[in-house]
Amino acid sequence: MHCVHLMIFFVMLCLRFSFGMLTQTFFKRLDNVLFTNTTTTELCWRNRCSDSFLSCSLACNSDPTCSSYNYNSSLQTCTKNVGDIYTFGGGTLQSSVAIQYVGKIQSDVTDGAWILVYRAQAENNVSAYGVYNNSGYVSDKDLSSLPLSSISKTGDVTSSHYRSRWINEWPSNISQQVKFELYTQGQTVLTLLFNATGSNSTNWFSHNRLIQSPFTDLTWPPVIFSSTGYPNTRRRFCITNATSFIDCTQKSWLLVEDTVDTTCSWTSGATKTFPRFQYSKTSTFTTFSTKTQGLANVLAVFIKF
């Protein structure tokens, strides 16, 4: 009997050691935090959570729908999350004593079927287009060390831009569609959908590829519809009918001020921060000199295979 108990002890010890290695390799654990987007589904291995977070990890690992969970060490319960910390805008982390977040380390930041390839923060004084085109800047080599603020739908001026390796690896068949979105205080304020077949990492943003937008007056190509925009003034991702960047009464749908711009009264000015994401809040263009356009604080680009 003693031998049987000893054998069981060593089996359990090996399981704990091997799973500990698995946890270090494939899971990220955050202590004293709560991931707020959860279900009411209790996740327990054989309906028991008494073996601390280990039994919860085993349960999550055996559940194909589970990518993360919260374990409450005082109550010895675990709750399966909807998504994980690498789900774009899918939830937030809050301080919470006695709760541990445990989730699988992913290779991509996702939003449903979409993969986030770029996310820019307004007014952090770093060129959005410069980072987008910088092949040496890759944020997703190791998501386990990624600052979560850089993949948030809200963020603040201290948040960095996020750039995926997929921008470097954009062959002609990488994606069926590309989605461009702007957010204000976490809410989507503009969505543009593009046909990506045969595209590259810059020419997908064009009028002839646009398949969905909130604008009813984009039937005909505007003067400028490109990610390059006005290179000399660094107004990027432009959709405008202005024939010149010094046309301060320009009628536009969208533009990204990518550096300090003192050209017009509605631009950032020498003392303001950049980049700034300006867009028409109506179903048609707006005249930016009237200052009726919206200002978003997050820009995101997604691909879909």
N, C-alpha and C positions, 0 to 999 in steps of 0.2 A: 504494500500500500504506500509505503514511504517512497518507493521508486516511482510509482504512478504520480504522486503529488509532485515529486521533483521534476518529472518529465513535463507535466503540465506547466510548472513554473517556468521551465526553460523555453517551452513553446510560446508562452505569453510574453516572456522577455524578448524573444526573437521577433515576435510580431510587433511589439512596441518599438523595438529598435529599427526594424525595417520600415515601419510606417513613419517613424520619426524622420528617417532619411527621405522617404517619399514626400513628407510634409515640407521639408526644407527645399526639396527640388521643385515640387509642383504647386505648393500652396503658399499663400501669404497670410501671415497671422498678425493682427493688430490688437494689442491689449487695451482694455479700458475705453473702447469706442463702440458705438452702435451704428450700424448701417441702417438707415431709416426706412428704406423701401423693402418691407418684408411682407410675407404672407402670414396667415394665422396657422399654417400647416406646421405641426411639430415634427421635427425630423429626428427620429430615434432609431438606432440600430436594434432590431428585434424589440422595439417599443421600450428600450431602456437607454437612459442617458446618464447612468450613475458612474460611468467610467471616464468622467471629465470630457474634454473635447475630443478625445481619441475615438470614442464610439460615434460621436457626431460626424467626425471626419470619415470614418468608415462608411457610415450611412450615406453621406453626401457623395463619396467616391463611387458608391454602387448605384446611385440614382442619376440617370442620364439627364434629368431635368434640373439637377442641382449644380450650380457653379459657386455658390457661397452660402454661408450660414452665420448666425449669431449664436454664441454659446454663453449662457448665463451661469457662471460658476456657483453663485449662491443658491440658485433654484435648481441647478443641474438639469437645465432644459436647453434645447437648441431649436431655432426657428429658421426655416429655409427662406432665403431671400429671393426676390424677383430681380434677377440680374446680379451684378457684382460691381465692384468699384471701377471696373473697366467698361461699364456700360455708360455711354455718353449721356449725362444728365439723368441717369437712372436712379440716383439716390444720393444721400449725403452722409457723412460721418459726423457723429456727435459724441462728445465726451460722456462716458457712462461707466461708472465703477462696476467691476465684477462682470463685465461683458467683453467677450472676445469676438472679433470678426475673423473668420477664416474663409479664404476663397482661393480658387484655382488661379494660377498665374496664366494670363492669356497672351496671345501673340498680337492681337489687334484690339483696338477700342471700337466697340460696335454700338449701333443704335438699331435694334431689330436686324433686318437683313442688310443694313448699310454698314460699311466700314469707314470709320473716320480717317481721312488722310491728311486733313489740315484743320487747325483751329487757331484763330487769331484773336488776340485781346486788344481792345481799343485802349488808346492813350497810355500804353506802357513805354512809349518812346523807342520802340524797336520796329524797324521797317517790316510790315507784314509781307509785302511782295518780295523783299530781300530774303526773308527766311523761306518763303515758299520756293524760291528758285535756287536756294543754297543746297546743292547736292551733298555737301559735307555735314549738314545739320540734320540729324535723324533722331527722333524722340523715342522710337519704339524698339530700339535694340534690346532693351530690358525694361519691360513695363513695371516690374516689381519695385524699381527705384524711381518711378515717374511721379512728380508732384501732381497730386490730384487736381489742383487748381487749374492746371494747364489743359484739362479735358472737361472742365465744368461748363455748363451753359450760362453761368453767372460770372464767377471770377471777379477780379478787381485789377487795378493798374499794376499790381505786383506780379500778376500771373504772366507766365511766359507763353510764347507761341508754341504750338505743337505741330510737328511735321513728321509724317509717316514715311517709312522706307518705300511705300508703294508709289510715291511720286517719282522716285528714282527708277523704279521697275515698271514703268508705265508702257508696256508694249501695246500694239494696236488693238489687241483683243482682251485687254485687262478687265474691261467693264462694259456692261450693257448700258448703264446710265450713270450720270454724275448729278449730285444734288448740291446746290449752293443755298445756304441758309444764313439769316441774320437773327440775332436774339437780343431782346431787351429785358433785363431783369429775369432771365430764364425763360421768357415767352418768345415763341417764334413770331417774327414780324415780317419776314419775307422768305419765300421759297421759290427757287428757280430750278427747273428740271431740264437736263440736257441728254441728248442721244450721244453716247460715247463711242459708238462703233467706229473703229479706225482712227480714233483721236490720239493726241499726245497730251502731255501734262499741262499744256497751255491753250491749245486751240479748241478744246472742248467748250470753252467759254466764248460762244459766238452765236449770232442770230440764226444762222442756218441750222444749228444743232438744238435750238431751244424748242422744247416740246410742251412745257407747261410754265405758266407764270400768272400772277394776279393782274397783269397789265393788259388792258383791252386795246391799247393803241400801238402795240408793237407788231402790227400786221406787216409793215414794211421795215426794212433794215434802217436803223438810226445811223447817224453819221459815224459814231464810234460804238462798237460793241466788241470789246476785247479785254483780256486780262492785262495786256500791256498798257492800254489806255494812253495817257500822255506821258511818255517816258521822261521828257525833259523836266516836267514838274512833279513826276512821280504820283500822278493821280491814276490809280490802277483799278482794275475790274470796273471799267467805265461802260455805262450805257447812257449815251447822251447825244443830243442833236447839235451841240456846240461845235462850230467849225474851228475854234481856237481856244486854248486854255485861258486866254485873257478875256474871253467872252463871259463877263460876270453875270449876265442875265440868262445864262444857258438853261435850256430846258432839258432836264435829265430825269432818269429813273433811278440811277445808282452810280456811286463812285466811292472809291476808297482814297482818302487823303493819306499818302504814305510817308509824308515828311512835313515839316513846318511849311505852311503856304500862306503868304501874305498878299496874294494876288487880288483877292476879292473880299468884300465885307463878310461873306458867309464862310470863308475858309478859316483855318485854325488861327492864323495870326502868329506873330513872332513869339509871343509869350505862352501860347497854348501847346498842349501835348498832342501827340500823334501815335498811331494812325487813328483816323476817324472814319466810321462807316456811315455814309449818308445815303438815304433812299427815299423814294416817293412813298408817302403813306396812303395814296389814293390808287385808283385803278388806272390812272394815266400818269404821264410825266408831270413834274412840278417845276416851277421856276425857282431855282435855288436862291436867287436874290431876295425872294419874299420870305425866306427863312421858315418855310412851312414844311420842309422835309424832316424826316425822322433821323435820329442818331441811335444806332445800335451799339451795344458794347461787346458782342461776340460775333465772330464770323466763322462759319464751318463749311467744309467741303467733304462730301462723302462719295464713295463709289459703291457700285453693286455689281457683283459678278453674274 
